[in-house]
Amino acid sequence: MRTWKQDDLPAVFGEQRESSGGFGGGTAFLMLAGLPGATQWTCDRNEFFRGRGIVEVPDSLGRRGGSGLDACAAVDGEFRLAAGEGASFTFVLGHADSAEAAIALARRWRERDVPAALAQVGGFWDELLGRLQVRTPDPLFDAMVNRWLVYQTLACRLWSKAGFYQAGGAFGFRDQLQDAMAFALTDPQRLRAQILLNAARQFPEGDVQHWWHMPGGAGVRTHFSDDLLWLPFAAAHYAQVTGDATLFDESVGFIEGAAIPAGAEDAYYTPQHAGRVASLYEHGALAIDRSLATGAHGLPLMGTGDWNDGMNRVGHEGRGESVWLAWFLCSVVERYAPIAQARGETERGARWLRAREGWIAALHDAGWDGAWFRRAFFDNGAPLGSAANDECRIDLIAQAWSVLSGASDEGHTHAAMAAAKAHLHDDTAGLLRLLAPPFVQSANNPGYIQAYPPGVRENGGQYAHGAVWGLMAQALLGDREAAWASFEGLSPAHRASDPRRGPAYELEPYVMAGDIYGAAPYVGRGGWSWYTGSAAWLHRAAVETLLGLTVKGHALSLAPRVPAHWPAFEIELRLGERAFTLQWGAPQGAAAATHHAVEGDWIDWQALPAKAVVRVAARGPTTPP
C-alpha cells in the first residue's frame, strides 16, 4: 500500500506490493488531497494493536511502508474551523499494475473534478436502481428493495466478490449466477453476460469449477452436485423473463484439466481451454445429463455438497443421496425440458422428464419422514433430517423446496412447512433456523458443518440464504403473516430498529447478513455481513413473491401475497423503453389509473402506452386465507 498527500506527489510515503495471489504484483494506494496542515501516515495495521492486543490509537503514526506488513492505509491530520467556516478534502483509494502506474493514476485524479466524478457515480446508481421502485406502507421495506439489496448484490457480490468477513475475490459458479438472476427484470444483459461467462468454466464432462480466480482462471474442481445445475436454471429464467431464446444459440467454449484424484474431494489447478465449443443450450443440457444418476433410494447423488458445502461428508463415497437436490432437479428439468423439445431434442427432454417422475416418487416414499421431508441419506444409507436423528432432525430447505419446486402436493407441503414452523421458527428472536438441533457429535459425520459452534452459520443458525427460501415457501402456501414475520427477521433494517432484537444484532442496518446466531449466549447476533447471496434472493422474494410481480416476455401479472395490514402499494417499472406504474389497492396520493386489471391476470405490457398507470384489483377477499 502506498499513501500520498496531494502536495507530496510523486513522493512515496509507503508501499505494499502483493504477490500474484493478491493484487497480481500491482500497487494499491491512498491519495489524500485538500487537507491542510501536517499529516501523519502508516501502512502497517500493527501500529493500532500494540500492548495487550486490543485496538489502541497511537500518539503518532510511524510512516511504516514496504512489503510484509499487515497492510492498511491510515492517515491522520488536524485542521481548525472557525464558527461558520467549512472545509473539504478528498481521498482516493486505487490500484494499478505498478508503482509508476499508481503514481500516474493518482496524478490524474489530483486534477479531476472529484464532486463531478462522485455525482456521475451517483447518477449511475440512480438510473439503475430507478428501473424498479416500490412504494409501500413500510418505509424500511422500500429502502431495502429500492436501494440497498440491489446495491449490495452488484457492488459486493458481482463486482468485488469480497467482503469484510470473506476477502477471496473469486468467481463462484453457483454464487454469481444466483446473484445475477436478481437483474433479470432491470438489467437482463447483465444476467445474460454472467450466464455466458459461467458456461465457459464448464468441463466437457459437464461438471464445472466450483470457484475460480481471474485473470488466470485457477480454481477448484469438485464433486459438488448442484453447481452445474444453476447454469440451466439461470438460463431458463433469463429466457422466461425476457422472452429472448437467442441465448441458447450462443457458442461457448469449454475448459479441460485433470480429473479429481481417486479418494479426493477436489482438485485445484489452472485449466486449459479445451478447443471445443458448443451452444449455450448444450452446456445446460450436459449439466442435466451428468446429474441423472440416483442411489439406492432413487434420489440423486449428493457428492461432496449440494448447496450446503458444509455437508461434504454425507455423500463423499459416491453413494449418499440428497432430498433437496431432487427438488432442485425437478425445478431445473421442468424449465429446461420444454427448451430441449422446442429445439427438436424430444427424446432427451423426455428422458429428463421420466427421471423427474422417478425423483418425485422417491421423494414421497423414502424422502418422506412421516411429518416432514428428510434432508439426505448418508453413504451408508442412514437418513439425515429425520425424526430418528438426534441432531439435524429437520432441515429447512428440504421443506421449502418441496413448495418452490412445485413437484409436491398440498398435503405434503402444508405438513412439511408446518413442521418447519414448529421446529425451526423462534418467534421471540425472529429466527428461521436452517436446521435443528445443531450438529455436535453426530455418529455419521456430515462434514465440516459439525465444526461450527452450535447455532452458528449453517449449523443451526438463521442462514439467510435458506431462510429467504423458507419465506418464499410460506408466502406461496398462503401463510402471508408468517412470510412477513420472516421478512422482518431477515431484513437488517427491521431487525436493527426493533427495540428487542436490535441491541443483540450489532451489524449494519442496511446490508444483509449471511447468518444470525441461533444459540445462547449470542441468540440474535449477526454473523458476517455484505458478502451473502441472500441479498439477491431477498430482493426477488420481496418483488416477485410478496408483491407478486411476474414478467414472462411481453406479459406481466401482479398477484400480491402481502400482509393483511397493507391496504395498498405501488410499483414503478421500466421495461425497455416503456415506463409504467402498477397500483394495488388505492395508494395514497397515487396517480389516476389509465388501465385496470385483476390480480393474477396477464397484461401485455408492450401494448401499454408510455407512462400508463395500471390499477390491479384484488380477486376476492384481501385478507389471507
Summary of the structure (lengths in Angstrom):
residues: 625
radius of gyration: 26.1
end to end distance: 59.5
largest distance: 80.8
contacts: 2173
relative contact order: 0.08
helix: 36%
strand: 21%
